[in-house]
Amino acid sequence: MTTTTLAVLVPLLPFLGAAAGLLLGRTAPGFVRPLAVLPALAALALAVLVAVRQGGGRAVDAATELTPTGSIPIELALHIDGFAALVAVLVGLVATCVQIYSTGYLRDDPRYPSYAALVSLFTSAMLLVVYSGDLMVLLVGWEIMGICSYFLVGHYWETPEARAASIKAFLVTKLGDVPFLIGLFALAVDAGSFRITTVLGTVASGGLDHPTLIALLLLAGVAGKSAQFPLHTWLPDAMAGPTPVSALIHAATMVAAGVYFIARLLPVFAASSAALLVLAVMAAVTMAGSALAALAQDDIKRVLAYSTIGQLGYMTGALAVGDRGAAVFHLLSHGAFKALLFLAAGVIIHAAGTNSLAAMSRMKDLRTRVPDAYWTMTVALLALAAIPPFSGFFSKEAVLGAAEHAATGHAEHVPGAVGWIVLVAGLLTALLTAAYATRLWLLAFRGRGAEAPDHGRQPVAMNAVLWLLAVPSIAFGLATGVLPDWFDGRDLTPTLTTSVLGTGLALVGGLVTYGTWRHTTALAGSVPLGAVAAHPEADAGKVEAEAIASHTPAYGDVASAADPADPGRLLLGPLHRPAAAGFHLDAVYAALFVRPVQAAARLVRFLDREVVDTYVRGASAVPRLLGAAVRRAQTGNVQTYVSALLAGTVVLVVAALLVATGA
């Protein structure tokens, strides 16, 4: 079987699994779990085979015209280079782990068949984006992911938080997709094709007429999909969905799509220095702002959500300095340990019966209830904090090294200011990342107070997936010696300067946070935990749904969960409340956009009801009045009819005489 045929099957198998799962979900429920897991597992195996055959060498290209358009053709095309091959493996791995994990996490959920089918469709759409060689076909997968995210984030639709989060995710990403679509059309007009290889060839020959405009339009869509400032606000609220969905969206799909898109079309953005500067500023604000917000969150999933935003900032920062190898390397590394973090968080939420770190900090021996989640999350947090030799150290240092390279003027076509912006923001974020990672670990696993509730053992499938994802979180960075073939020959070995600075700042952040925690704990003393509802059944999804519905600080007033032992409060000081509320960007957007739109809608409704409907009612009232008058004349009396006829005849004769006399 040829590599092209195998590549076609990779996105096709999850799509067929989704279709079969929707058809058989009610009639044959016994087939739902195999139809969820096996297509994803088969797609992973085929993606690995495609990556081995591609081998980091020459890109695999194939195309057939999808439909004659009369102008710019749309082709069903494949373009598989080293980046695409590795990202597809990541998508397949995380999707398979999520599907296996979900069989235990949502095993008693009556909506599991539709959930599993949507996850499969989500996976298929992302794989289509990864392998697509035509921008319009890529757009199809791009939009399908947006639709799937709406349904998956709103899985617990009984809760108002989930309903609001799903609508917000859909609207914000669609807001970015509008200029994104315009940018794709403008790019195709300049290049004369939607084919990616043709577009890149046009850029290489200097054939783009409006590179800055096109790049900025495309960046709007990327900011929405990859949750970059200022369109990042949907991602923390998306935590209202099931934890496995969070792992899928944050690690391998949706948010990774925007970064991957820029990496694939990086020459388009590099053709404009202004676009690179905008990308760098966007990345810097995203990195630093999200890290500060993560340090103040009470909900464990919101901490990880802001962490994802910050790590995506690293990736876009690497792209801003023109190094797509470092960006994709961090994308792959981050995908493994962030999926592990979310899935481990799901186990912890199930054990604690709450999403609240403040509540967990008052539970003694929670780590003994979930030993698998404790050890694997520790590994993932070390990778997140970029502590050597874990994978996050190698990938994050690759980004910082690329920024240093650009800042010192060694990156071609990249302004030095761009490099300095990314480097300074990246180092600051390294400090803050270690701080919030240490804070999460301390509050979740070093609590003091009442005994942690016993909600039963987690299913084997959930714990097995955690250890599976722990392997790349530990070892992926050590594979830098064999990766350059897939990364344009880029040497991914960390540089000495950024390694010392980055690791040193990370250690400082972790140690300061630990010292602050010890100090605040000593001052606060042990605060006993109030009654926690027991959930002896092992349906983690139900526990999470109830935690979402009951845990007000997580999705309502995020700054209200007071915990005197929380080191984040002391570290942030007066910044804590605005950081906990996401620096009130939602309030700003509500004032600038939501309320004016609602006011305009109310005005339109008033005009429709009070003005337009008045004319409509008037137009109907006149015939009704005439009809009533005519109906009164219909008495049934023949003498009346004859009298009226004679009177009318007399009037007509008189009128005729007057007209004749006047003439």
N, C-alpha and C positions, 0 to 999 in steps of 0.2 A: 504494500500500500504506500502510495507516495506521501511525501510530507504535506503537500497541499491538501490531499484528501483527509489526512489526520487532523490538520488544522481546521478544516470545515466541520469535522465531527465534534471538536472541542466545545464550541458554543451551542451546537445543535443538540447534543445529548441532554444538557440541563433543560433546554427548551421543551424537548419531547417529554422529559420527566415532569415538568410543570403541567403540560397539557394533560398527560395521563393522570396525574395526581388530582387535578380539578375534575376530571371525568369520573374517576373511580373513588373519589373521597367519601362519598356517601353510600354508594352501592357496594363497594368492596373495601372497607376500612383497613383490612389486614394488609393490603398492598401499599398503603400510604407511606409507611416508613421506608420500606425497600425502594419505593419510587423516589423518595427524597434523598436517600443516601447513595444508592448505587450509581445514578447518573453523574452526581458530583464526583464520586470516587473514580468513575471511568474517565470523566473529563480531566481530572488531575493526572491520571496515568498517561493519557494521550498528550497532555500538555508537557509532561516530563519527557516523553518520547520526542515530541517536536523540538523541545529545547536541546536535547542531545543531538538530534540530527542537524539542527541549525548550527550548534556548536560555537556560536559567537562569530561565525564567519560571514560570508556574503548573505544579504537579506534574501528571504524567500518571497518572490513576487508572483502573483497570478491574478488575472482579471478577466471578466466577461461582462459585456455591456448589459446592464440590467434592463434599461428601457431607452428607446430613442427619444430624445428630448427636443431635437431640432436645433439645439445650440450647444450648450455645455453638457456632455454626456454624464450619466450617472452609472457607475460600474460596480458590480459585485466583486470587490478586489480585496486581496490579502497583501499585507506588507509586514513580514515577520523578521525583525532584526533581533539582536541580542537582548535589547530592552524588552521588546514585546514577548519574547520567549520566556524570560524570567518572571515578568509581571503576571503572565498567564499562569505560571506554576504557583505563584503566591495566591492568586485568586482561587485557583482550584483547591489549594491546601486549606485556606481559611474557610471557604464555602463547605468543604467536606467536614472540617472540624465543627463548624456551626450546625450543620445538619445532624451530625452524630450527637452533639451536645443537646440539641433541641429535642431529640427523642426522649431524653430523660427530663429535661427542664420543663417541657410542656406536654408531658405524657398524658395528663388528664384534661388537657384543654380541648373543649369541643370544637374549637376553630383551628386545631392543628393542621388538618388537611389543606385548608386554604393558605395557612401560614407557610407550610412547607413548599407548596406550589409557587407562592410568591418569592420565596427565597431562591428557588431554582430559576425562576424567570429573571430575578435580579442578577444572579450569577451569569446567566446566559447573556444578558445585556452588557455586563461589564466585559465579558470575554469577547463579545462582538466589538466593543470599543477598542480593546487591546489589539486584536488581530486585523481590524479593518484597514484597508488601503485606500478607501474612498471617504471623503469627508461627510457626504450625505448619509452613507450607510453608518458611519460613526455616529452621526446625529440621531439616528434611529435608536441605537443602544443608549445613547446619552439621555434621550427623553423617556425611554422605557424605565430607566433607573429612577427618574424623578417620580413617575407614576407609582412604581413599586414602593418607593420610600414613603409615599403618602399612606398607602394601605398598611405597611408594616409598622411604621411609627404609631399609627392609630389602632394597633391591634387591640389594645385595651380600651375600646371606644366607650365603655361605660363610664370612664373617668373623664371629666372635663379637661384635665391636663393633657391627656393623650389626644383628644379631639383637636384641641387648640394647637398642639405641637405639630400634628400632621398637616393641618391647614397652613401653618406658618412655614413649615419646611417646603411645602409645595409652592406657595406664593413667592417666597424669597428666592428660591432657585429659579423659578420661572421668570422672576424679575431680571435676573442675570442672563437668562437664556434668550431674551428678546434681542439685546445688542449682540449676543453671541451669534445668533442666526444671521443677523445683518452682516456681521464681520465675515462669516463663512461665505456668504454670497459675494461680498466685495472681494475677498481673496480669490474666489473662483473666477470672477470676471477679469481680474488682473492676470491670473495665471492661465486662463482659458480652459481650466479643468478642475474637477473636484478630486482628482487623483493625487494622493499625497506625494508620490515620487515626482510628478510633474510640477507640483507647487514648489517643492524643494529645489528642483532644477531651475525654475523661474527665479527664485530668490537668489540662487548662486550666480545667475547671469545678470542680476540687477534689474530684473524685469518688473518688480513691484512698483506701482506708481504711487501708492498711498500706504507705505509700511507702518507709519505711526498710527494713523487712524484705524487701520485693520487690527493692529496689535492691541490697541486700547479697547476696541469693541470686543475682541476675543477675551481679553482679560476680565471683562465684566462677567462673562459666563463662567470663567474659571473661578473667580472670586465667589460666585454663588455656589457652584458645585463643590469646591474644595474649602468652603467656609473660611475665606480670607476676609480680612477687614476691607470694607465695612459691611459685607454681606455674610458675616459669620454667625449672626445671632440665632439662626435656626438650629444650629448643631447642639448647644447645651439643652435646649428644650426637647430635642429629639430623644433624650434619655427617657422620656415617658413610654417609649416602646419597650418590648422585651429585651433583656440583656443580650441574647444571641444576635438580635438584629443590630444592636449597637456595635457589637464586635465586627459584624460583617460590613456595616457602613463605614466604620472608623478605621478598619484595618486594610481592607482590600478592594472595596467598591465605593462608588459615589464620590467620596472626598478624594480618593486616589485618582479618579478619572481626570480631574482638572490638572493635577500635577503631571500626569502621564501625557495629557494632550499638549501641554507646553513643551515637555521634553521631546515629543515627537516632532513638533513644529518649531523647535527652538530657533532655527535660522530666521524665521519670520519675525520673531521678537528681537533677535540680535541685530536685525537690519535697522532698528530704531533705538538710538541711545536714550531718547525720552521714555520709550516704553520700558527699557531696562531700569531706568531710574524710578519710574512709577512702581514697577514690580518690586524693586529693592525696598522702597519706603513702605509699600503694602506688607511685605514680608517682615520688616523690622517692627512695625506697629503691631502686627499680628502676634509675633513671637513674644515681645515684652508684655503687651497688654493681656494676652491669654494666660501667661505664666503668673502674673499678679492676681488675675481672677481665680486661677486654680488654687492658689494659696489661701483663698478666703472661702471656698465652697464648703458647705456642710454635707451635701449629698455626694457619696462616693463616686457615682457615675458622672456627676457633673464635673468633679475634679478630673476624671479621665477624659471627659469631653473637651474641656479647655486645654488639657494636655495634648489632645489630638490636634487642636487648632494650632497650638504652638509648634508642634513637630512638623505640621504642614508648612508653617512659616519657614522652618529650616529648609525644607525642600524647595519652596519658591525662591528663597534666598540663594540657594545654590544655582538655580536656573537664572536668576538675575545676574550672577557673575559668570554666566556662560558655561557652567559645568553640569551638563545633564547626567554624566556618569555618577557624580556625587549625589545628585538629587534622587536618581532612581535607586542607588545603593541604599540611601536612607529610607526611601519608600519601602523597599523590600525588608530591611531590618525592622523598621517601625511596624510594618504589617504583622510580623510574627509576634513581637512582644506586646503590641497593643491589643491584638486579639486575645492573647493570654491574659492580659490585665482585665479586660471586660468579662471574659468567661470566668475567671477566678472571682471577680466581683460578684457575679451572679451566685456563685456558691456561698460567698460570705453573706450576701443579702438574705439568702435562704436560711442560713444558720442563725443570723441575728434577728430576722424578722423585720428589718428596717433598712432603709438606704442611708440613714443618718450616721455620720461619723461621730457626732456628739453623743448619740446613744451608744454606739459601739465602744467609745472611750470609757463608758461606765459599765462595761461588761468584762468580768474577769475570765481569763482563760478561753477567750473566743478562739484563739489559734489552736487550742487542743481539740476543739470541735471540728475544725476543718484543716487537718495537717497538710493535705495535698494542696489546697488553695494557699495555705500559709507559705510553704516552701516555694511553690511555683510563682506566686505573686512577688515574693522577695526577689527571685531571679529577674522577673520582668521589670520590677522597679529599679534594680541595679542597672539593667540595660537602658531603661528610660533616663536614668541619671547620668548615663555615659561613663560608668565606672569600668575600667579595664578589668578583665579581658572580655566583658560581655559585648554582645553585638552592637548595641547602641553606641559604645565608645568608638568603634571603628567607623561607623557610618556618619556619626555626628562630627567626628574629627575630619572626615573627608570633606564635609561641608565647610567647616571652619578653615581647613587648609586651602580650599578653593577660594574662599573669601580673602584670605591673606595673600594668595597669589594675585588676585585682582587688585587688592589695595596697594600692593607694591609695584603695580604697573606692568605685570608680566602677562596679563590676560588680554588677548587681542580683541579689539573692538568693544572693550568694556571699560567705561570711565572709572578712574581710581576712586571717585567718591562713592560709587555703587559698592565697591569692595569694602570700603571703610564702614559704610552704613550696615552692611550685612555682618561684618566681623564684630563690630561693637555690640550690636543687638544680639548676635549669637552667643557671645561670651556672657553678657548679662543674663540671657535666658538660661544658659547652662547653670549659673548660680541659682536662679529661681526654680529651675526644674528639680534640681537636687533637693531644694528646700521643701517644695510641695510633695515630692515623692517620699521624703523622710517623714513629713507630717502625716501623710496618709497611712504609712506603715505603722507609725507609733499609735495613732488614734484607733486604727482598726485592730491591731494585734497586741498592744500593750495597755489595754484598758484596766481600770481598777474600779472595783465596786461589787455589785451583785454577780452571782454566777451567771454565765451566759446561758440562754435558754437552749434546750435540747430539742431540735426540730427533726431529728432523725438523720440517718446517713444519706449522703448524696448518691445518686445512681452511679454505677461504675462507669458508664459512658461519659459522664460529665468529668470525673476525675481523670480518666484515661486521656481525654483530649487535652487537659492541662499539661500533663507530662509530655505529650507529643509536641505541643507548641513550645515547651521549655527547651527542647533540643536546639532549634534554630536561634532562640533567644540567647543561648550560651555560645553556640558553635559557629553561627553564620559569619560573624566577623573574622573568625580565624581562616575563612576560605578566601581571603583577599588575594592569595597567591594564584588562584585559578580563575578568578573573576575577570581580570582585565580583558580577556577575549570577548566577553559579552558587553564590555563597557568602552568600546572604541579604543581599546588599548590603554585606557587611563590607569595610571598607577594609583591604587587606592590606599597605599600605605600612609598612615598618619604622619604629619610633619612634627618635628620636635617642639617647635614654638607653640603651636596651637594645642598640642597634646598636654604640655605642661600647664599652659594657661587654663584650658578647658577643664582638665582633671582637677587642677588646684582649686578653681572656683567651685566645681561640683563638691569637692570635699569640704570646702569652707561652708557652702550652703547646707550640706547635710549635718555637719558638726554644730553649726550655730543653731539650727533648728532643734537638734537633739538637746543641746544645752538649755535652750529656751523652754523646751518641754519639761525637762527635769525641774527647772525653776518654777514654772507655772503649776506643775503637779504638786510640788512641795507646798506652795502657797495655798492651792485650792483644797488639797487633801482628797480623800476618797469621797465621792458623791454617789450614793446608792442609786441604782437604776430603778425607775418605777416599773410597774407591772408591764410585762411584754406579752402580747397575745401568743399563745402556743399554737404551733402548726405542726402537729405530729405527723401529718401526711407529708409525703416527699414531693408534692407538686410545687416545685420552686416557682413556676410561673404564677400560680395563684398567690403565693406569698408575696411576690414582687408586686403584683397588681394591687394587693391590699396595702402594701407599703407605700406605693405611689399615692393611693387614695387617702391614706392617713397621715403621711409625713408632709406636713405643711411647708416646713422650711425648704424642702427640696425643690418645689415647683411654685410655691407662692412667695411669701416674704422670705427670700433666701438669706437675709441678714439677721433673722430673728432667733436662730437656734443658738442660744448662749451656752458656751462651754468654757468655764474658767480655766481649764487645763489646755485649751487649744493654743498652740504656739503661734498659729497664724495671726491671731489677734494682736499679740505683742509685737510680732515682726513687722506687720503692716501698719500698726498704729491707726492714724486717722484715715488711711486709705482702705481700711478693712471693709467698712460698710459699702462704699461705692464699688470696690472690687467684688464683693459678694453679690452685688446687683448687676454685675457686668458693666460697671461704669455708666449705668443708666442709659445705655444706647437704645434699649427698647423704648424707654420713655421719650427719648429724643425722636426716634422714628415715629412714635405714636403722635407726637406733637406736630412733626413736619409733614407726615404723609397720611397716617391712619385717620386722624381726626378731620383733616381737610377733606379727605375722600368721603368719610362718613357724612360730613356736613353737606358736601355736594350731592351725595345720594339722597339725603333728606330734602334738599332743595328740589331735586328732580322729582321726587315723590310728591312733594307739595304741588309743583307745577302740573304734574300729571293728573293729580286728583282734583285740584281746585280750579285749574285753568282749562286744561285740555278736556277733562271730563265734563266741565260746564258746557262747552260747545257741543259735545256729544249729546249731553242730556237735553240741551236746547233744541238740537236738530231733531231729536225724537219727540220732544214735547209739542212742536208745532203741528206735525201731522196728526198727533193724538188729539189735539184740541179741535182741529178741523173735522176729524172723524166724529168726535163727540157732537159737534154742531150738526153735521149731516145726519147723524143717528137720531137726533131730536126731531128732525124734519120728517123722518119716516114714521108717520102716525098710522098709516093704513086707511085713512079717510079719503075716498075718491074725490069728494067735493073740494077738499083742501088742495089736492093735486091739480084739479082743473082750474081752481081759482089762481093758483101760483103760475100755471101755464099761461092763462089769459093775461095776468099781470106782467109776466115776462114778455109776452108778445107785444103788449101796449108799450112797454119801455123800449123795446127794440124798434118799433115803428116810430116812436117820437124821436129816438136818437137818429134814425135814418133821415127823417124829415129835417132835423136840425143840421145835419151834415150837408144835405142837399141844398138847403137854403143858404148855408154859409158858403158853399162852393159857388 
